[in-house]
Amino acid sequence: MKISKEKLAIAQAKAMLDSKSLAKKAKVSINSILQVGKYNMQPVTVGKIAKALNVDVTELIESN
């Protein structure tokens, strides 16, 4: 599954978290955050990021 870079940026702005803080809060690598939109991510990773941002996974997924 692929996270939309734009949707992630909006969620991060609402949560007032920069990429480093988000990675720490989600317990994922900073590279996972920086590579958003380039590659498909494991569902667990997407779930961790969504939980850290307090949003539903569907709010981050790239729509085709």
PDBQT receptor file of N, H, CA, C and O in Angstrom, charges set to zero:
ATOM      1  N   MET A   1       0.837  -1.177   0.000  1.00  0.00    +0.000 N 
ATOM      2  CA  MET A   1       0.000   0.000   0.000  1.00  0.00    +0.000 C 
ATOM      3  C   MET A   1       0.879   1.237   0.000  1.00  0.00    +0.000 C 
ATOM      4  O   MET A   1       1.951   1.266   0.605  1.00  0.00    +0.000 OA
ATOM      5  N   LYS A   2       0.399   2.248  -0.690  1.00  0.00    +0.000 N 
ATOM      6  H   LYS A   2      -0.472   2.225  -1.181  1.00  0.00    +0.000 HD
ATOM      7  CA  LYS A   2       1.191   3.455  -0.862  1.00  0.00    +0.000 C 
ATOM      8  C   LYS A   2       0.521   4.628  -0.150  1.00  0.00    +0.000 C 
ATOM      9  O   LYS A   2      -0.669   4.884  -0.329  1.00  0.00    +0.000 OA
ATOM     10  N   ILE A   3       1.307   5.331   0.659  1.00  0.00    +0.000 N 
ATOM     11  H   ILE A   3       2.274   5.123   0.805  1.00  0.00    +0.000 HD
ATOM     12  CA  ILE A   3       0.816   6.527   1.351  1.00  0.00    +0.000 C 
ATOM     13  C   ILE A   3       0.989   7.720   0.427  1.00  0.00    +0.000 C 
ATOM     14  O   ILE A   3       2.016   7.865  -0.236  1.00  0.00    +0.000 OA
ATOM     15  N   SER A   4      -0.020   8.565   0.392  1.00  0.00    +0.000 N 
ATOM     16  H   SER A   4      -0.854   8.447   0.931  1.00  0.00    +0.000 HD
ATOM     17  CA  SER A   4       0.052   9.799  -0.386  1.00  0.00    +0.000 C 
ATOM     18  C   SER A   4       0.935  10.800   0.351  1.00  0.00    +0.000 C 
ATOM     19  O   SER A   4       0.729  11.070   1.534  1.00  0.00    +0.000 OA
ATOM     20  N   LYS A   5       1.905  11.339  -0.347  1.00  0.00    +0.000 N 
ATOM     21  H   LYS A   5       2.073  11.120  -1.309  1.00  0.00    +0.000 HD
ATOM     22  CA  LYS A   5       2.813  12.318   0.246  1.00  0.00    +0.000 C 
ATOM     23  C   LYS A   5       2.049  13.566   0.709  1.00  0.00    +0.000 C 
ATOM     24  O   LYS A   5       2.334  14.123   1.770  1.00  0.00    +0.000 OA
ATOM     25  N   GLU A   6       1.080  13.994  -0.100  1.00  0.00    +0.000 N 
ATOM     26  H   GLU A   6       0.848  13.542  -0.962  1.00  0.00    +0.000 HD
ATOM     27  CA  GLU A   6       0.292  15.180   0.234  1.00  0.00    +0.000 C 
ATOM     28  C   GLU A   6      -0.595  14.936   1.458  1.00  0.00    +0.000 C 
ATOM     29  O   GLU A   6      -0.697  15.790   2.339  1.00  0.00    +0.000 OA
ATOM     30  N   LYS A   7      -1.233  13.769   1.503  1.00  0.00    +0.000 N 
ATOM     31  H   LYS A   7      -1.151  13.075   0.787  1.00  0.00    +0.000 HD
ATOM     32  CA  LYS A   7      -2.106  13.445   2.636  1.00  0.00    +0.000 C 
ATOM     33  C   LYS A   7      -1.293  13.323   3.920  1.00  0.00    +0.000 C 
ATOM     34  O   LYS A   7      -1.741  13.738   4.989  1.00  0.00    +0.000 OA
ATOM     35  N   LEU A   8      -0.101  12.755   3.808  1.00  0.00    +0.000 N 
ATOM     36  H   LEU A   8       0.263  12.418   2.940  1.00  0.00    +0.000 HD
ATOM     37  CA  LEU A   8       0.770  12.653   4.976  1.00  0.00    +0.000 C 
ATOM     38  C   LEU A   8       1.159  14.047   5.463  1.00  0.00    +0.000 C 
ATOM     39  O   LEU A   8       1.139  14.314   6.665  1.00  0.00    +0.000 OA
ATOM     40  N   ALA A   9       1.509  14.927   4.542  1.00  0.00    +0.000 N 
ATOM     41  H   ALA A   9       1.526  14.710   3.565  1.00  0.00    +0.000 HD
ATOM     42  CA  ALA A   9       1.904  16.290   4.915  1.00  0.00    +0.000 C 
ATOM     43  C   ALA A   9       0.772  17.010   5.641  1.00  0.00    +0.000 C 
ATOM     44  O   ALA A   9       1.015  17.724   6.614  1.00  0.00    +0.000 OA
ATOM     45  N   ILE A  10      -0.454  16.829   5.175  1.00  0.00    +0.000 N 
ATOM     46  H   ILE A  10      -0.651  16.250   4.384  1.00  0.00    +0.000 HD
ATOM     47  CA  ILE A  10      -1.611  17.455   5.826  1.00  0.00    +0.000 C 
ATOM     48  C   ILE A  10      -1.789  16.902   7.234  1.00  0.00    +0.000 C 
ATOM     49  O   ILE A  10      -1.988  17.660   8.183  1.00  0.00    +0.000 OA
ATOM     50  N   ALA A  11      -1.718  15.586   7.368  1.00  0.00    +0.000 N 
ATOM     51  H   ALA A  11      -1.556  14.970   6.597  1.00  0.00    +0.000 HD
ATOM     52  CA  ALA A  11      -1.876  14.955   8.680  1.00  0.00    +0.000 C 
ATOM     53  C   ALA A  11      -0.754  15.374   9.629  1.00  0.00    +0.000 C 
ATOM     54  O   ALA A  11      -0.998  15.597  10.815  1.00  0.00    +0.000 OA
ATOM     55  N   GLN A  12       0.458  15.482   9.122  1.00  0.00    +0.000 N 
ATOM     56  H   GLN A  12       0.656  15.301   8.159  1.00  0.00    +0.000 HD
ATOM     57  CA  GLN A  12       1.580  15.925   9.945  1.00  0.00    +0.000 C 
ATOM     58  C   GLN A  12       1.384  17.363  10.406  1.00  0.00    +0.000 C 
ATOM     59  O   GLN A  12       1.672  17.695  11.555  1.00  0.00    +0.000 OA
ATOM     60  N   ALA A  13       0.899  18.204   9.521  1.00  0.00    +0.000 N 
ATOM     61  H   ALA A  13       0.665  17.934   8.587  1.00  0.00    +0.000 HD
ATOM     62  CA  ALA A  13       0.660  19.605   9.882  1.00  0.00    +0.000 C 
ATOM     63  C   ALA A  13      -0.399  19.700  10.975  1.00  0.00    +0.000 C 
ATOM     64  O   ALA A  13      -0.251  20.460  11.932  1.00  0.00    +0.000 OA
ATOM     65  N   LYS A  14      -1.468  18.923  10.823  1.00  0.00    +0.000 N 
ATOM     66  H   LYS A  14      -1.589  18.306  10.046  1.00  0.00    +0.000 HD
ATOM     67  CA  LYS A  14      -2.526  18.929  11.844  1.00  0.00    +0.000 C 
ATOM     68  C   LYS A  14      -2.000  18.439  13.189  1.00  0.00    +0.000 C 
ATOM     69  O   LYS A  14      -2.383  18.956  14.239  1.00  0.00    +0.000 OA
ATOM     70  N   ALA A  15      -1.126  17.446  13.151  1.00  0.00    +0.000 N 
ATOM     71  H   ALA A  15      -0.815  17.026  12.298  1.00  0.00    +0.000 HD
ATOM     72  CA  ALA A  15      -0.560  16.871  14.377  1.00  0.00    +0.000 C 
ATOM     73  C   ALA A  15       0.639  17.671  14.881  1.00  0.00    +0.000 C 
ATOM     74  O   ALA A  15       1.141  17.421  15.976  1.00  0.00    +0.000 OA
ATOM     75  N   MET A  16       1.093  18.631  14.081  1.00  0.00    +0.000 N 
ATOM     76  H   MET A  16       0.685  18.834  13.191  1.00  0.00    +0.000 HD
ATOM     77  CA  MET A  16       2.264  19.458  14.392  1.00  0.00    +0.000 C 
ATOM     78  C   MET A  16       3.501  18.604  14.677  1.00  0.00    +0.000 C 
ATOM     79  O   MET A  16       4.202  18.806  15.669  1.00  0.00    +0.000 OA
ATOM     80  N   LEU A  17       3.749  17.644  13.779  1.00  0.00    +0.000 N 
ATOM     81  H   LEU A  17       3.179  17.480  12.974  1.00  0.00    +0.000 HD
ATOM     82  CA  LEU A  17       4.906  16.765  13.908  1.00  0.00    +0.000 C 
ATOM     83  C   LEU A  17       5.787  16.862  12.674  1.00  0.00    +0.000 C 
ATOM     84  O   LEU A  17       5.299  16.772  11.547  1.00  0.00    +0.000 OA
ATOM     85  N   ASP A  18       7.079  17.044  12.885  1.00  0.00    +0.000 N 
ATOM     86  H   ASP A  18       7.476  17.117  13.800  1.00  0.00    +0.000 HD
ATOM     87  CA  ASP A  18       7.989  16.973  11.750  1.00  0.00    +0.000 C 
ATOM     88  C   ASP A  18       8.295  15.496  11.482  1.00  0.00    +0.000 C 
ATOM     89  O   ASP A  18       7.864  14.626  12.239  1.00  0.00    +0.000 OA
ATOM     90  N   SER A  19       9.018  15.220  10.433  1.00  0.00    +0.000 N 
ATOM     91  H   SER A  19       9.368  15.927   9.818  1.00  0.00    +0.000 HD
ATOM     92  CA  SER A  19       9.268  13.834  10.024  1.00  0.00    +0.000 C 
ATOM     93  C   SER A  19      10.015  13.040  11.088  1.00  0.00    +0.000 C 
ATOM     94  O   SER A  19       9.691  11.880  11.344  1.00  0.00    +0.000 OA
ATOM     95  N   LYS A  20      11.008  13.660  11.704  1.00  0.00    +0.000 N 
ATOM     96  H   LYS A  20      11.271  14.602  11.497  1.00  0.00    +0.000 HD
ATOM     97  CA  LYS A  20      11.794  12.968  12.726  1.00  0.00    +0.000 C 
ATOM     98  C   LYS A  20      10.918  12.624  13.935  1.00  0.00    +0.000 C 
ATOM     99  O   LYS A  20      10.996  11.514  14.461  1.00  0.00    +0.000 OA
ATOM    100  N   SER A  21      10.097  13.561  14.369  1.00  0.00    +0.000 N 
ATOM    101  H   SER A  21      10.034  14.463  13.941  1.00  0.00    +0.000 HD
ATOM    102  CA  SER A  21       9.208  13.327  15.515  1.00  0.00    +0.000 C 
ATOM    103  C   SER A  21       8.167  12.261  15.192  1.00  0.00    +0.000 C 
ATOM    104  O   SER A  21       7.840  11.425  16.034  1.00  0.00    +0.000 OA
ATOM    105  N   LEU A  22       7.650  12.298  13.971  1.00  0.00    +0.000 N 
ATOM    106  H   LEU A  22       7.915  12.978  13.287  1.00  0.00    +0.000 HD
ATOM    107  CA  LEU A  22       6.671  11.299  13.549  1.00  0.00    +0.000 C 
ATOM    108  C   LEU A  22       7.283   9.909  13.547  1.00  0.00    +0.000 C 
ATOM    109  O   LEU A  22       6.673   8.956  14.031  1.00  0.00    +0.000 OA
ATOM    110  N   ALA A  23       8.480   9.795  13.006  1.00  0.00    +0.000 N 
ATOM    111  H   ALA A  23       8.976  10.569  12.613  1.00  0.00    +0.000 HD
ATOM    112  CA  ALA A  23       9.154   8.494  12.966  1.00  0.00    +0.000 C 
ATOM    113  C   ALA A  23       9.348   7.944  14.376  1.00  0.00    +0.000 C 
ATOM    114  O   ALA A  23       9.120   6.761  14.628  1.00  0.00    +0.000 OA
ATOM    115  N   LYS A  24       9.769   8.806  15.281  1.00  0.00    +0.000 N 
ATOM    116  H   LYS A  24       9.954   9.767  15.077  1.00  0.00    +0.000 HD
ATOM    117  CA  LYS A  24       9.977   8.386  16.666  1.00  0.00    +0.000 C 
ATOM    118  C   LYS A  24       8.662   7.955  17.310  1.00  0.00    +0.000 C 
ATOM    119  O   LYS A  24       8.601   6.915  17.965  1.00  0.00    +0.000 OA
ATOM    120  N   LYS A  25       7.614   8.751  17.124  1.00  0.00    +0.000 N 
ATOM    121  H   LYS A  25       7.664   9.596  16.592  1.00  0.00    +0.000 HD
ATOM    122  CA  LYS A  25       6.316   8.451  17.725  1.00  0.00    +0.000 C 
ATOM    123  C   LYS A  25       5.707   7.170  17.143  1.00  0.00    +0.000 C 
ATOM    124  O   LYS A  25       5.086   6.388  17.862  1.00  0.00    +0.000 OA
ATOM    125  N   ALA A  26       5.891   6.967  15.842  1.00  0.00    +0.000 N 
ATOM    126  H   ALA A  26       6.396   7.603  15.258  1.00  0.00    +0.000 HD
ATOM    127  CA  ALA A  26       5.343   5.784  15.169  1.00  0.00    +0.000 C 
ATOM    128  C   ALA A  26       6.226   4.552  15.348  1.00  0.00    +0.000 C 
ATOM    129  O   ALA A  26       5.820   3.438  15.019  1.00  0.00    +0.000 OA
ATOM    130  N   LYS A  27       7.424   4.757  15.866  1.00  0.00    +0.000 N 
ATOM    131  H   LYS A  27       7.753   5.662  16.134  1.00  0.00    +0.000 HD
ATOM    132  CA  LYS A  27       8.397   3.672  16.047  1.00  0.00    +0.000 C 
ATOM    133  C   LYS A  27       8.748   3.013  14.710  1.00  0.00    +0.000 C 
ATOM    134  O   LYS A  27       8.785   1.790  14.578  1.00  0.00    +0.000 OA
ATOM    135  N   VAL A  28       9.005   3.884  13.721  1.00  0.00    +0.000 N 
ATOM    136  H   VAL A  28       8.975   4.878  13.828  1.00  0.00    +0.000 HD
ATOM    137  CA  VAL A  28       9.481   3.444  12.408  1.00  0.00    +0.000 C 
ATOM    138  C   VAL A  28      10.744   4.231  12.082  1.00  0.00    +0.000 C 
ATOM    139  O   VAL A  28      11.044   5.224  12.744  1.00  0.00    +0.000 OA
ATOM    140  N   SER A  29      11.473   3.800  11.084  1.00  0.00    +0.000 N 
ATOM    141  H   SER A  29      11.229   2.993  10.547  1.00  0.00    +0.000 HD
ATOM    142  CA  SER A  29      12.694   4.514  10.715  1.00  0.00    +0.000 C 
ATOM    143  C   SER A  29      12.349   5.833  10.034  1.00  0.00    +0.000 C 
ATOM    144  O   SER A  29      11.285   5.983   9.433  1.00  0.00    +0.000 OA
ATOM    145  N   ILE A  30      13.252   6.764  10.139  1.00  0.00    +0.000 N 
ATOM    146  H   ILE A  30      14.116   6.643  10.628  1.00  0.00    +0.000 HD
ATOM    147  CA  ILE A  30      13.068   8.062   9.465  1.00  0.00    +0.000 C 
ATOM    148  C   ILE A  30      12.988   7.849   7.958  1.00  0.00    +0.000 C 
ATOM    149  O   ILE A  30      12.300   8.595   7.261  1.00  0.00    +0.000 OA
ATOM    150  N   ASN A  31      13.690   6.829   7.448  1.00  0.00    +0.000 N 
ATOM    151  H   ASN A  31      14.249   6.223   8.014  1.00  0.00    +0.000 HD
ATOM    152  CA  ASN A  31      13.643   6.527   6.016  1.00  0.00    +0.000 C 
ATOM    153  C   ASN A  31      12.238   6.129   5.577  1.00  0.00    +0.000 C 
ATOM    154  O   ASN A  31      11.829   6.432   4.456  1.00  0.00    +0.000 OA
ATOM    155  N   SER A  32      11.499   5.453   6.452  1.00  0.00    +0.000 N 
ATOM    156  H   SER A  32      11.831   5.207   7.362  1.00  0.00    +0.000 HD
ATOM    157  CA  SER A  32      10.118   5.083   6.123  1.00  0.00    +0.000 C 
ATOM    158  C   SER A  32       9.281   6.329   5.864  1.00  0.00    +0.000 C 
ATOM    159  O   SER A  32       8.446   6.351   4.960  1.00  0.00    +0.000 OA
ATOM    160  N   ILE A  33       9.512   7.353   6.655  1.00  0.00    +0.000 N 
ATOM    161  H   ILE A  33      10.190   7.335   7.390  1.00  0.00    +0.000 HD
ATOM    162  CA  ILE A  33       8.759   8.604   6.492  1.00  0.00    +0.000 C 
ATOM    163  C   ILE A  33       9.239   9.348   5.248  1.00  0.00    +0.000 C 
ATOM    164  O   ILE A  33       8.428   9.855   4.472  1.00  0.00    +0.000 OA
ATOM    165  N   LEU A  34      10.537   9.412   5.063  1.00  0.00    +0.000 N 
ATOM    166  H   LEU A  34      11.196   9.000   5.693  1.00  0.00    +0.000 HD
ATOM    167  CA  LEU A  34      11.099  10.157   3.936  1.00  0.00    +0.000 C 
ATOM    168  C   LEU A  34      10.814   9.499   2.585  1.00  0.00    +0.000 C 
ATOM    169  O   LEU A  34      10.804  10.183   1.561  1.00  0.00    +0.000 OA
ATOM    170  N   GLN A  35      10.583   8.194   2.566  1.00  0.00    +0.000 N 
ATOM    171  H   GLN A  35      10.591   7.638   3.397  1.00  0.00    +0.000 HD
ATOM    172  CA  GLN A  35      10.339   7.470   1.324  1.00  0.00    +0.000 C 
ATOM    173  C   GLN A  35       8.852   7.376   0.964  1.00  0.00    +0.000 C 
ATOM    174  O   GLN A  35       8.492   6.730  -0.020  1.00  0.00    +0.000 OA
ATOM    175  N   VAL A  36       8.004   8.007   1.745  1.00  0.00    +0.000 N 
ATOM    176  H   VAL A  36       8.296   8.531   2.544  1.00  0.00    +0.000 HD
ATOM    177  CA  VAL A  36       6.553   7.966   1.495  1.00  0.00    +0.000 C 
ATOM    178  C   VAL A  36       6.258   8.420   0.072  1.00  0.00    +0.000 C 
ATOM    179  O   VAL A  36       6.801   9.417  -0.404  1.00  0.00    +0.000 OA
ATOM    180  N   GLY A  37       5.395   7.675  -0.589  1.00  0.00    +0.000 N 
ATOM    181  H   GLY A  37       4.955   6.865  -0.202  1.00  0.00    +0.000 HD
ATOM    182  CA  GLY A  37       4.987   8.006  -1.946  1.00  0.00    +0.000 C 
ATOM    183  C   GLY A  37       5.847   7.372  -3.023  1.00  0.00    +0.000 C 
ATOM    184  O   GLY A  37       5.440   7.311  -4.183  1.00  0.00    +0.000 OA
ATOM    185  N   LYS A  38       7.021   6.901  -2.659  1.00  0.00    +0.000 N 
ATOM    186  H   LYS A  38       7.352   6.950  -1.716  1.00  0.00    +0.000 HD
ATOM    187  CA  LYS A  38       7.925   6.308  -3.644  1.00  0.00    +0.000 C 
ATOM    188  C   LYS A  38       7.722   4.808  -3.786  1.00  0.00    +0.000 C 
ATOM    189  O   LYS A  38       7.841   4.255  -4.879  1.00  0.00    +0.000 OA
ATOM    190  N   TYR A  39       7.415   4.156  -2.670  1.00  0.00    +0.000 N 
ATOM    191  H   TYR A  39       7.318   4.606  -1.782  1.00  0.00    +0.000 HD
ATOM    192  CA  TYR A  39       7.308   2.698  -2.663  1.00  0.00    +0.000 C 
ATOM    193  C   TYR A  39       6.069   2.260  -1.895  1.00  0.00    +0.000 C 
ATOM    194  O   TYR A  39       5.514   3.012  -1.094  1.00  0.00    +0.000 OA
ATOM    195  N   ASN A  40       5.649   1.031  -2.155  1.00  0.00    +0.000 N 
ATOM    196  H   ASN A  40       6.100   0.420  -2.806  1.00  0.00    +0.000 HD
ATOM    197  CA  ASN A  40       4.596   0.442  -1.344  1.00  0.00    +0.000 C 
ATOM    198  C   ASN A  40       5.175   0.116   0.026  1.00  0.00    +0.000 C 
ATOM    199  O   ASN A  40       6.324  -0.309   0.145  1.00  0.00    +0.000 OA
ATOM    200  N   MET A  41       4.368   0.320   1.050  1.00  0.00    +0.000 N 
ATOM    201  H   MET A  41       3.434   0.665   0.954  1.00  0.00    +0.000 HD
ATOM    202  CA  MET A  41       4.802   0.053   2.421  1.00  0.00    +0.000 C 
ATOM    203  C   MET A  41       4.039  -1.143   2.971  1.00  0.00    +0.000 C 
ATOM    204  O   MET A  41       2.952  -1.479   2.502  1.00  0.00    +0.000 OA
ATOM    205  N   GLN A  42       4.622  -1.765   3.955  1.00  0.00    +0.000 N 
ATOM    206  H   GLN A  42       5.505  -1.492   4.336  1.00  0.00    +0.000 HD
ATOM    207  CA  GLN A  42       3.956  -2.856   4.645  1.00  0.00    +0.000 C 
ATOM    208  C   GLN A  42       2.738  -2.287   5.382  1.00  0.00    +0.000 C 
ATOM    209  O   GLN A  42       2.813  -1.190   5.936  1.00  0.00    +0.000 OA
ATOM    210  N   PRO A  43       1.629  -3.013   5.395  1.00  0.00    +0.000 N 
ATOM    211  CA  PRO A  43       0.434  -2.536   6.096  1.00  0.00    +0.000 C 
ATOM    212  C   PRO A  43       0.689  -2.178   7.559  1.00  0.00    +0.000 C 
ATOM    213  O   PRO A  43       0.101  -1.227   8.076  1.00  0.00    +0.000 OA
ATOM    214  N   VAL A  44       1.550  -2.924   8.221  1.00  0.00    +0.000 N 
ATOM    215  H   VAL A  44       2.028  -3.696   7.801  1.00  0.00    +0.000 HD
ATOM    216  CA  VAL A  44       1.858  -2.638   9.629  1.00  0.00    +0.000 C 
ATOM    217  C   VAL A  44       2.506  -1.259   9.767  1.00  0.00    +0.000 C 
ATOM    218  O   VAL A  44       2.183  -0.506  10.686  1.00  0.00    +0.000 OA
ATOM    219  N   THR A  45       3.408  -0.935   8.862  1.00  0.00    +0.000 N 
ATOM    220  H   THR A  45       3.670  -1.546   8.115  1.00  0.00    +0.000 HD
ATOM    221  CA  THR A  45       4.077   0.364   8.897  1.00  0.00    +0.000 C 
ATOM    222  C   THR A  45       3.075   1.485   8.669  1.00  0.00    +0.000 C 
ATOM    223  O   THR A  45       3.104   2.501   9.364  1.00  0.00    +0.000 OA
ATOM    224  N   VAL A  46       2.196   1.304   7.703  1.00  0.00    +0.000 N 
ATOM    225  H   VAL A  46       2.172   0.479   7.139  1.00  0.00    +0.000 HD
ATOM    226  CA  VAL A  46       1.154   2.305   7.433  1.00  0.00    +0.000 C 
ATOM    227  C   VAL A  46       0.278   2.472   8.669  1.00  0.00    +0.000 C 
ATOM    228  O   VAL A  46      -0.080   3.593   9.031  1.00  0.00    +0.000 OA
ATOM    229  N   GLY A  47      -0.064   1.374   9.311  1.00  0.00    +0.000 N 
ATOM    230  H   GLY A  47       0.227   0.464   9.017  1.00  0.00    +0.000 HD
ATOM    231  CA  GLY A  47      -0.871   1.420  10.521  1.00  0.00    +0.000 C 
ATOM    232  C   GLY A  47      -0.195   2.176  11.647  1.00  0.00    +0.000 C 
ATOM    233  O   GLY A  47      -0.839   2.952  12.353  1.00  0.00    +0.000 OA
ATOM    234  N   LYS A  48       1.098   1.954  11.820  1.00  0.00    +0.000 N 
ATOM    235  H   LYS A  48       1.621   1.323  11.246  1.00  0.00    +0.000 HD
ATOM    236  CA  LYS A  48       1.852   2.652  12.870  1.00  0.00    +0.000 C 
ATOM    237  C   LYS A  48       1.877   4.156  12.623  1.00  0.00    +0.000 C 
ATOM    238  O   LYS A  48       1.722   4.950  13.551  1.00  0.00    +0.000 OA
ATOM    239  N   ILE A  49       2.074   4.538  11.369  1.00  0.00    +0.000 N 
ATOM    240  H   ILE A  49       2.200   3.893  10.615  1.00  0.00    +0.000 HD
ATOM    241  CA  ILE A  49       2.115   5.960  11.025  1.00  0.00    +0.000 C 
ATOM    242  C   ILE A  49       0.750   6.596  11.250  1.00  0.00    +0.000 C 
ATOM    243  O   ILE A  49       0.655   7.682  11.821  1.00  0.00    +0.000 OA
ATOM    244  N   ALA A  50      -0.299   5.926  10.807  1.00  0.00    +0.000 N 
ATOM    245  H   ALA A  50      -0.221   5.044  10.343  1.00  0.00    +0.000 HD
ATOM    246  CA  ALA A  50      -1.660   6.452  10.997  1.00  0.00    +0.000 C 
ATOM    247  C   ALA A  50      -1.983   6.594  12.478  1.00  0.00    +0.000 C 
ATOM    248  O   ALA A  50      -2.562   7.597  12.896  1.00  0.00    +0.000 OA
ATOM    249  N   LYS A  51      -1.616   5.604  13.265  1.00  0.00    +0.000 N 
ATOM    250  H   LYS A  51      -1.146   4.789  12.926  1.00  0.00    +0.000 HD
ATOM    251  CA  LYS A  51      -1.886   5.655  14.707  1.00  0.00    +0.000 C 
ATOM    252  C   LYS A  51      -1.139   6.812  15.358  1.00  0.00    +0.000 C 
ATOM    253  O   LYS A  51      -1.694   7.511  16.205  1.00  0.00    +0.000 OA
ATOM    254  N   ALA A  52       0.103   7.017  14.971  1.00  0.00    +0.000 N 
ATOM    255  H   ALA A  52       0.554   6.449  14.282  1.00  0.00    +0.000 HD
ATOM    256  CA  ALA A  52       0.900   8.117  15.536  1.00  0.00    +0.000 C 
ATOM    257  C   ALA A  52       0.303   9.478  15.190  1.00  0.00    +0.000 C 
ATOM    258  O   ALA A  52       0.428  10.434  15.956  1.00  0.00    +0.000 OA
ATOM    259  N   LEU A  53      -0.348   9.553  14.026  1.00  0.00    +0.000 N 
ATOM    260  H   LEU A  53      -0.449   8.777  13.405  1.00  0.00    +0.000 HD
ATOM    261  CA  LEU A  53      -0.970  10.810  13.594  1.00  0.00    +0.000 C 
ATOM    262  C   LEU A  53      -2.423  10.929  14.059  1.00  0.00    +0.000 C 
ATOM    263  O   LEU A  53      -3.075  11.953  13.855  1.00  0.00    +0.000 OA
ATOM    264  N   ASN A  54      -2.915   9.854  14.692  1.00  0.00    +0.000 N 
ATOM    265  H   ASN A  54      -2.385   9.022  14.859  1.00  0.00    +0.000 HD
ATOM    266  CA  ASN A  54      -4.294   9.820  15.177  1.00  0.00    +0.000 C 
ATOM    267  C   ASN A  54      -5.303  10.003  14.039  1.00  0.00    +0.000 C 
ATOM    268  O   ASN A  54      -6.283  10.737  14.169  1.00  0.00    +0.000 OA
ATOM    269  N   VAL A  55      -5.037   9.316  12.919  1.00  0.00    +0.000 N 
ATOM    270  H   VAL A  55      -4.241   8.720  12.813  1.00  0.00    +0.000 HD
ATOM    271  CA  VAL A  55      -5.947   9.330  11.778  1.00  0.00    +0.000 C 
ATOM    272  C   VAL A  55      -6.215   7.896  11.339  1.00  0.00    +0.000 C 
ATOM    273  O   VAL A  55      -5.462   6.982  11.674  1.00  0.00    +0.000 OA
ATOM    274  N   ASP A  56      -7.284   7.712  10.595  1.00  0.00    +0.000 N 
ATOM    275  H   ASP A  56      -7.896   8.454  10.322  1.00  0.00    +0.000 HD
ATOM    276  CA  ASP A  56      -7.587   6.401  10.033  1.00  0.00    +0.000 C 
ATOM    277  C   ASP A  56      -6.633   6.143   8.863  1.00  0.00    +0.000 C 
ATOM    278  O   ASP A  56      -6.257   7.064   8.139  1.00  0.00    +0.000 OA
ATOM    279  N   VAL A  57      -6.257   4.900   8.694  1.00  0.00    +0.000 N 
ATOM    280  H   VAL A  57      -6.563   4.151   9.283  1.00  0.00    +0.000 HD
ATOM    281  CA  VAL A  57      -5.341   4.516   7.601  1.00  0.00    +0.000 C 
ATOM    282  C   VAL A  57      -5.849   5.017   6.259  1.00  0.00    +0.000 C 
ATOM    283  O   VAL A  57      -5.064   5.456   5.419  1.00  0.00    +0.000 OA
ATOM    284  N   THR A  58      -7.156   4.954   6.056  1.00  0.00    +0.000 N 
ATOM    285  H   THR A  58      -7.794   4.597   6.738  1.00  0.00    +0.000 HD
ATOM    286  CA  THR A  58      -7.721   5.363   4.766  1.00  0.00    +0.000 C 
ATOM    287  C   THR A  58      -7.491   6.845   4.463  1.00  0.00    +0.000 C 
ATOM    288  O   THR A  58      -7.571   7.256   3.306  1.00  0.00    +0.000 OA
ATOM    289  N   GLU A  59      -7.207   7.648   5.487  1.00  0.00    +0.000 N 
ATOM    290  H   GLU A  59      -7.142   7.314   6.427  1.00  0.00    +0.000 HD
ATOM    291  CA  GLU A  59      -6.916   9.071   5.273  1.00  0.00    +0.000 C 
ATOM    292  C   GLU A  59      -5.518   9.313   4.709  1.00  0.00    +0.000 C 
ATOM    293  O   GLU A  59      -5.211  10.414   4.253  1.00  0.00    +0.000 OA
ATOM    294  N   LEU A  60      -4.679   8.291   4.741  1.00  0.00    +0.000 N 
ATOM    295  H   LEU A  60      -4.928   7.396   5.111  1.00  0.00    +0.000 HD
ATOM    296  CA  LEU A  60      -3.307   8.433   4.253  1.00  0.00    +0.000 C 
ATOM    297  C   LEU A  60      -3.052   7.743   2.931  1.00  0.00    +0.000 C 
ATOM    298  O   LEU A  60      -2.121   8.101   2.209  1.00  0.00    +0.000 OA
ATOM    299  N   ILE A  61      -3.869   6.759   2.611  1.00  0.00    +0.000 N 
ATOM    300  H   ILE A  61      -4.625   6.468   3.197  1.00  0.00    +0.000 HD
ATOM    301  CA  ILE A  61      -3.634   5.946   1.414  1.00  0.00    +0.000 C 
ATOM    302  C   ILE A  61      -3.847   6.755   0.140  1.00  0.00    +0.000 C 
ATOM    303  O   ILE A  61      -4.798   7.526   0.012  1.00  0.00    +0.000 OA
ATOM    304  N   GLU A  62      -2.927   6.548  -0.791  1.00  0.00    +0.000 N 
ATOM    305  H   GLU A  62      -2.154   5.922  -0.687  1.00  0.00    +0.000 HD
ATOM    306  CA  GLU A  62      -3.010   7.211  -2.091  1.00  0.00    +0.000 C 
ATOM    307  C   GLU A  62      -4.208   6.657  -2.867  1.00  0.00    +0.000 C 
ATOM    308  O   GLU A  62      -4.361   5.444  -3.004  1.00  0.00    +0.000 OA
ATOM    309  N   SER A  63      -5.040   7.545  -3.363  1.00  0.00    +0.000 N 
ATOM    310  H   SER A  63      -4.915   8.531  -3.252  1.00  0.00    +0.000 HD
ATOM    311  CA  SER A  63      -6.187   7.097  -4.164  1.00  0.00    +0.000 C 
ATOM    312  C   SER A  63      -5.793   7.124  -5.632  1.00  0.00    +0.000 C 
ATOM    313  O   SER A  63      -5.103   8.034  -6.091  1.00  0.00    +0.000 OA
ATOM    314  N   ASN A  64      -6.246   6.108  -6.360  1.00  0.00    +0.000 N 
ATOM    315  H   ASN A  64      -6.806   5.368  -5.987  1.00  0.00    +0.000 HD
ATOM    316  CA  ASN A  64      -5.879   5.991  -7.784  1.00  0.00    +0.000 C 
ATOM    317  C   ASN A  64      -6.870   6.647  -8.665  1.00  0.00    +0.000 C 
ATOM    318  O   ASN A  64      -6.711   6.640  -9.886  1.00  0.00    +0.000 OA
TER     319      ASN A  64
